[in-house]
Amino acid sequence: MKDLYPSRIKGMPSILERKDPIIHNSNKGDGPLNAQELDFYEDNGYLFMPNFFSEEEVTILQQELRRNMQDNKDSDEKYVVRESGGDEIRSVFDVHNNDEFFHNLSSHERLVHIAQQLLGSQVYINQSRINFKPGFKGKDFYWHSDFETWHMEDGMPNMRAVSCSIILTDNYSYNGPLLLIPGSHRYYVQCVGETPENHFEQSLKMQNIGVPDHDSINWLLQKGGRIDSATGPAGSVLFFESNTMHGSNSNVSPMPRSNVFFVFNSVENKLVEPFANITPRPEFIANRTNIQPIEPKSWDITKKKVTLHP
């Protein structure tokens, strides 16, 4: 398969124009998003939806967040990633497979129908995780494009995936919210450096390979004109394009910042061999086996009652 987005190079990196559509073969009649929302996503590479879930639903979501964190407190499973130099949980991966509540949440029709509309096809979960950023201790995530990593280390061929971040704690400007450069999804930033085997063991805690250079970030910022911050109340939802440049600061406040994160990938964009010519990352990071389209569920979160919809 031809590599449309080469990266991890030697020498000076280039900034390439995107070769894939942003919204794939769909319009306002194909899902819940209206024309204004679709246009905003097309232009900016993300869509922030405050109060997507009700206060009653948020109460349950937060209870399940605490329960999952407690369940994994002493876990030595590889899908439980801890902060570098500490025992605090940084992320719990693969929650759509190893946690019934979050499995049902990943299939919620309100989320899945938006992903289907943006990607123009049926979808599956390529990656899921809960991110914990505790007060005073939560470390930063440096600027990066998820697609660059998914392409090089997982073998995602094209930019036909969307990330869905469900905010589980109030996000303020000072507790490490996600930062995004609007319009950056239109450009692919090559990164410098050879990818070592088992790079994920280090990168899930602190990523150094597959991050853009300072000049490229400055160029994207000049094009976009600003940095946006995904701040809002618990229960808000952020959808952002796979190639949108984003990151977050460390949390120096007392308030924790947590979210559950689902990556919806098109069934027409399944993973192939990694373009970095390395061994594929483990299944708990990048789903590549037994891929089945999600069956959207009508789910009353407050009662945990599930109804399947064809």
C-alpha positions in Angstrom: 0.0 0.0 0.0 1.3 3.4 -0.9 2.3 5.6 2.0 0.4 8.8 1.5 1.7 10.3 4.8 5.4 9.5 5.3 7.0 10.5 8.6 9.7 9.6 11.2 12.2 10.9 8.7 15.9 12.0 8.8 16.7 15.6 8.2 14.3 18.5 7.8 10.6 17.7 8.1 8.0 18.9 5.7 4.4 20.0 6.1 2.2 18.2 3.6 -1.4 19.1 2.6 -4.1 16.6 3.6 -5.1 14.1 0.9 -8.3 12.9 2.5 -11.7 14.5 2.8 -12.5 15.9 6.3 -16.2 14.9 6.2 -16.7 11.8 4.2 -19.6 11.4 1.8 -22.3 12.7 4.1 -24.2 15.9 4.9 -26.7 17.3 7.4 -29.4 14.7 6.3 -27.2 11.8 7.2 -27.1 12.2 11.0 -27.8 14.4 14.0 -25.3 17.2 13.2 -26.8 20.3 11.5 -25.1 22.2 8.7 -23.6 24.8 11.0 -22.0 22.1 13.2 -20.7 20.3 10.1 -19.2 23.5 8.7 -17.5 24.3 12.1 -16.0 20.8 12.2 -14.9 21.1 8.5 -13.2 24.4 9.2 -11.7 23.9 12.7 -11.1 20.1 12.9 -13.2 19.7 16.1 -16.7 20.2 17.5 -17.3 20.9 21.2 -20.8 20.1 22.5 -21.4 21.5 26.1 -23.8 19.6 28.4 -24.2 16.7 25.9 -25.2 14.5 28.8 -27.6 15.5 31.5 -26.8 16.1 35.2 -28.3 12.8 36.1 -26.3 11.0 33.5 -23.1 12.8 34.6 -23.7 11.5 38.1 -23.6 7.9 36.9 -20.7 8.6 34.6 -18.6 10.0 37.5 -19.6 7.0 39.7 -18.4 4.6 37.0 -15.2 6.7 36.6 -14.4 6.3 40.3 -15.3 2.6 40.2 -13.0 1.9 37.3 -10.2 3.8 38.9 -10.7 1.8 42.1 -10.9 -1.5 40.2 -7.5 -0.7 38.6 -5.8 0.9 41.6 -3.5 -2.1 42.2 -3.6 -3.6 38.7 -0.4 -4.6 36.9 -2.2 -5.1 33.6 -0.3 -3.6 30.7 -3.4 -1.6 29.7 -3.1 0.3 33.0 -0.6 3.1 32.4 0.9 5.0 35.3 2.5 8.4 35.5 6.2 8.5 34.8 8.1 8.4 38.1 4.9 7.7 40.1 2.1 5.2 40.9 -0.8 7.5 39.9 -2.9 6.1 37.0 -2.4 8.1 33.8 -4.6 6.1 31.5 -6.7 2.9 31.4 -6.9 1.5 27.9 -9.3 -0.8 26.1 -12.2 0.1 28.4 -14.7 -0.7 25.6 -13.5 -4.4 25.9 -12.8 -4.9 29.5 -15.5 -2.8 31.2 -19.2 -3.5 30.6 -20.4 0.0 31.4 -17.9 1.7 29.1 -18.5 -0.9 26.4 -22.2 0.2 26.4 -21.2 3.8 26.4 -19.0 3.3 23.4 -22.0 2.0 21.5 -24.4 4.7 22.6 -26.4 5.8 19.5 -26.0 9.5 20.3 -22.2 9.1 19.9 -22.1 6.5 17.2 -24.5 8.3 14.8 -22.3 11.4 14.9 -19.2 9.4 14.2 -21.0 7.6 11.3 -22.1 11.0 9.9 -18.6 12.4 10.0 -16.9 9.3 8.5 -19.6 8.4 6.0 -19.7 4.7 6.9 -20.2 2.2 9.7 -17.6 2.5 12.4 -15.8 0.5 15.0 -13.7 1.4 18.1 -10.0 1.5 17.2 -8.9 2.6 20.6 -10.5 3.5 23.9 -9.2 4.8 27.2 -9.9 6.7 30.3 -7.5 9.5 31.0 -6.9 10.6 34.6 -5.1 13.9 35.3 -5.1 14.2 39.1 -4.8 17.5 40.9 -1.2 18.7 41.4 0.3 15.6 39.8 -1.2 15.1 36.3 1.5 15.5 33.6 1.2 17.2 30.3 0.6 15.7 26.8 2.9 17.4 24.3 1.5 18.7 20.9 0.8 15.8 18.5 -1.4 14.6 15.8 -3.0 11.2 16.7 -3.1 10.2 13.1 0.7 10.5 12.7 1.2 7.9 15.5 -1.7 5.7 14.4 -0.4 5.8 10.8 3.2 5.1 11.6 2.9 2.7 14.6 -0.5 1.1 14.0 -0.9 1.2 10.2 -4.0 3.4 9.9 -4.0 4.1 6.1 -6.1 7.2 5.8 -7.5 10.1 7.8 -10.9 8.6 8.3 -11.2 8.5 12.1 -12.6 10.7 14.7 -11.9 10.9 18.4 -14.7 11.4 20.9 -13.7 12.8 24.4 -16.4 12.7 27.0 -15.5 15.1 29.8 -16.1 13.5 33.2 -14.9 16.3 35.4 -15.3 20.1 34.9 -12.6 21.4 32.6 -11.2 24.7 33.5 -8.4 26.7 31.9 -6.1 25.8 34.8 -6.5 22.0 35.3 -5.0 20.8 32.0 -7.8 20.9 29.5 -7.2 19.7 25.9 -5.8 22.4 23.7 -6.3 22.4 19.9 -5.0 24.4 16.9 -8.0 25.1 14.7 -7.4 24.3 11.0 -4.3 22.1 11.7 -6.2 19.0 10.5 -5.7 20.3 6.9 -1.9 19.7 7.1 0.2 16.7 7.9 3.4 17.5 9.9 6.2 15.1 9.3 8.2 14.1 12.4 11.9 13.4 12.8 13.4 10.3 14.3 13.4 6.5 13.8 10.8 4.6 15.7 12.2 2.0 18.1 10.5 -1.3 18.8 8.1 -1.3 21.7 8.1 2.5 21.6 4.6 2.5 23.2 6.1 1.4 26.5 7.7 4.8 26.8 5.4 7.0 24.7 2.2 6.2 26.6 3.9 8.0 29.6 5.9 10.6 27.8 6.1 10.9 24.0 9.3 12.0 22.4 9.2 10.3 19.0 6.3 11.3 16.7 6.0 14.9 18.0 6.3 17.9 15.7 9.2 20.4 15.7 8.7 23.9 17.1 8.8 25.6 13.7 6.0 23.4 12.4 3.8 24.1 15.5 4.5 27.9 15.0 3.5 27.6 11.3 0.2 25.9 12.2 -0.5 28.4 14.8 0.1 31.3 12.4 -2.3 29.6 9.9 -5.0 28.9 12.6 -4.5 32.2 14.3 -5.3 30.9 17.8 -5.2 28.0 20.3 -8.6 26.8 21.5 -9.3 25.2 24.8 -11.9 22.5 25.4 -13.2 23.9 28.7 -16.7 23.2 29.9 -18.8 21.3 32.5 -18.7 17.6 33.1 -20.9 15.8 30.6 -19.7 17.9 27.6 -18.4 16.0 24.6 -15.5 16.9 22.2 -15.3 15.3 18.7 -12.0 16.0 17.0 -10.5 14.9 13.7 -7.7 12.3 13.8 -5.1 14.8 12.4 -6.0 17.8 14.5 -2.9 19.0 16.4 -3.6 19.0 20.1 -2.0 18.7 23.5 -2.5 19.7 27.2 -0.7 21.3 30.0 0.2 19.7 33.4 -2.5 20.0 36.0 -1.1 22.3 38.7 -4.5 22.9 40.3 -6.2 20.9 43.0 -9.0 19.9 40.6 -8.7 16.6 38.7 -9.3 16.4 35.0 -10.6 13.2 33.6 -12.2 12.0 30.4 -13.2 8.8 28.6 -11.9 8.7 25.1 -13.2 6.6 22.1 -11.6 6.5 18.7 -14.2 5.8 16.0 -12.6 4.5 12.8 -14.3 3.8 9.5 -14.8 0.1 8.7 -13.3 1.1 5.3 -10.1 2.3 7.0 -8.9 -0.9 8.9 -5.4 -1.1 10.1 -2.6 -2.6 7.9 1.1 -3.1 8.7 2.6 -0.1 10.5 4.2 2.4 8.0 7.2 2.8 10.4 8.1 -0.9 9.6 7.9 -2.0 13.2 5.9 -4.6 15.1 2.3 -3.5 15.5 1.4 -2.1 18.9 -0.6 -4.4 21.2 -4.3 -4.9 20.7 -5.2 -3.0 23.8 -3.8 0.2 22.1 -5.0 -0.5 18.5 -7.8 -2.9 17.6 -7.0 -4.9 14.5 -8.6 -8.3 15.0 -12.2 -9.4 14.9 -13.4 -6.0 13.7 -17.2 -5.7 13.7 -19.3 -2.6 13.0 -20.8 -1.1 16.1 -24.5 -1.7 16.5 -25.8 1.6 18.0 -27.7 1.2 21.2 -30.4 3.3 22.8 -29.2 3.4 26.4 -30.7 5.0 29.4 -27.5 5.6 31.4 -29.3 6.5 34.6 -31.1 3.1 34.6 -28.3 1.3 32.7 -31.0 -0.1 30.4 -29.9 -1.0 26.8 -32.0 -1.4 23.7 -30.4 -2.5 20.4 -31.3 -0.6 17.3 -30.6 -2.1 13.8 
